[in-house]
Amino acid sequence: MAKSSWFQKTRFLPLYPFFFIAYPVLALVGININEVEPNVLWRPLIVLLFSVLILMVVFRFILRDWHRAAVLISVFIILFFTYGHAYFYLKKIDISGFIIGRHRQMLPVWLGMDALGLELVPAPHGR
């Protein structure tokens, strides 16, 4: 009985943060497959997957919902891996002597987008 109860509770756990975190490692190795051995992907992949697992558990207890925790982590992952690309392009834009791509302007915007991602996810039923 306890086994089916545990299964019922965990069968709808969101797995997409694990796919989001695995993609950069797999893509980087895939692009450089002629330069590196494929077995070099295991260590960073395991570290990142384990980090997401820990963050999922921590945010689940803070937010009291697996799906909200997964969305927050997924938005953070996406913003984390796009920050450098956005910075690279925005640092070239100069508007009347004001450079848009500076860390002091971009970091609050990135943190705000992460908070907005959490705010857009509806609260779980029963609250």
N, C-alpha and C positions, 0 to 999 in steps of 0.2 A: 504494500500500500504506500509506504513512504517513497518507494522508487517512482511510482507513477505520479505522486504529488510533486516530487522534485522535477520530473520531466515536464509536467504541466506548467510549472513556474518558469522553467528555463527554455522552453521550446520557441518562445518568441523573443529571445534576446537578440538585440541588433548586432550584426556582425560587420556592418559596412565600415566602421572605423578601422578595423583590421585590414580591410582591403585598401582603404585610403592610405594607410601607413606603409603597406607592402609595395604599393605601386612605384614610389620613387626609387626604391632599392632595385626592384626588378627592372624598371626602365633604364636605370643607369648601367646596370650590368648588361642588359640587352643591347644598348647602344654601343657599349665598349666590349662586346663579346670577343672581338679579335685582339683586344689589348689585355684582358684579364681572364683568369680561370673562373669558370662558373661557380666553383666552390667558395669563392670569396664573399658571396652574398649571404651566407648563412649567419655569420656573426652579427652584422648590422640588422638583418631581418629579425633574428630572434630577440635582440635587444629592443628594437622598436615595437615588436608585437607584445613583448612582456611589459614595456612601458605603457602601451595603450591599455593593456589588461589592468594594470595597477590604477591608471587614471580612471578607467571605467568604474572600478569598484569604489574609488574615493568619491568620484562625482555622483555615483549612484546613491551613496549614503548622504551626501550633501543635498542633492536635488530630490531624493526619494523616488527616482524614476529612471529606469534603464534607458529609455528612449531619449529623454532630455539629455542625459549624460552622453549618450552616443552622438547626438547632434552637436552638442557643445564641443566635444573632442574632434568630431569630423570637421567642423568649421575651423577650429584652431589648426588642425593639420593642413587644411587647404590654404589658410592664410599664412601659415609658417613656411610652406614650400613655395608660395608665390611672392613672398615679400621681397626676396632678392631680385627676382625678375622685374617686379614693378619698380623697385628702387633703381635698377639699371636703366630703365627707360625714362623714369620721371626725373632723374638727376640731370638729364640733358635739356629739360624744359625750363626756359627762363622767361618769366613774364615781368617786364619792367624791373629787372634786377632781382626779382624774387624767384629763387630756385625751388620748384615744387618738391623735388626729390631729395629732401633732407630728412634724416631720421627723426628730428624733433617734430616735424609735421606729419610724417607717415605713421609713426608708432601709435600716437593717440587715435588716428583714423583706423588703423588695423585692430587695436583693442576695442574700439567702438563697434566695428563690424562683428567682432567675436561676441560682444555683449548683445548686439542686435540679433545675431543668429540664435542665441538662447531665448531671447524675448519673443521671437516669432514662433517658437515651438509651443503649442498649447499645453497647458497644465494637464496632468493625468486626470482621468475621471475620478470623481469621488472627493474632490477638494472643494 
